[in-house]
């Protein structure tokens, strides 16, 4: 809090300056209520395109649209007071040209009020990142396992084993050199994540990568244990909300069927006396 009672917002230079310093805490959020919960604890809140799989039941992130990202971005904005907000650019809205990326990113920033956008890709996206940054659009990059390229990568496998490691290292160096303020390293081997963290001068944010990254990000539904079937191995579950929610729903259903659903008398006492 500042002296005026206003909550001090996390700024982009602060995040960029955390290289090698206090680890950066990042979680995804797609709704106002979750944004309110994470705001106090996170430095960065990511409106990830994982929203397509997590909230909309899509089989991959490929079907996510700019409109979906804007709608969820607006919801998250209403719940944040201090954390830095980053919104993903979805598949097909930035890869064609730097101009296309600028149009999409500018729309996302203007309509959601986010501080930065995230896009996937390394060497191949470096010129686009440079174009955006030079025009006032801060970019978080994302290399390693890039879910929008799931078909090219042949699944959601760990990246960076063998010769692949040099390519991913080159990707990370290229996005850093192009002006990205941070880079997500998804599902790369710990040794590669450590090499990248050493090699680039921007913060690395790991997801299933290495404890030595400059920060960590998780999909909030994964770490809260919302899903029983889908449980990525690298995710530590801090709660079992899916199991608890189902138990609560079952208890409610049982109460209704047995006609013991709490009525006004449980809240106000004996209503016949009123
Ligand atoms: O879409 C997303 O949630 C992400 C994180 C997993 C980094 O990109």
Boltz pocket constraint, residues with backbone or C-beta under 6 A from the ligand:
constraints:
  - pocket:
      binder: B
      contacts: [[A, 28], [A, 46], [A, 47], [A, 48], [A, 49], [A, 50], [A, 51], [A, 88], [A, 142], [A, 184], [A, 186], [A, 207], [A, 217], [A, 218], [A, 219]]
      max_distance: 6.0
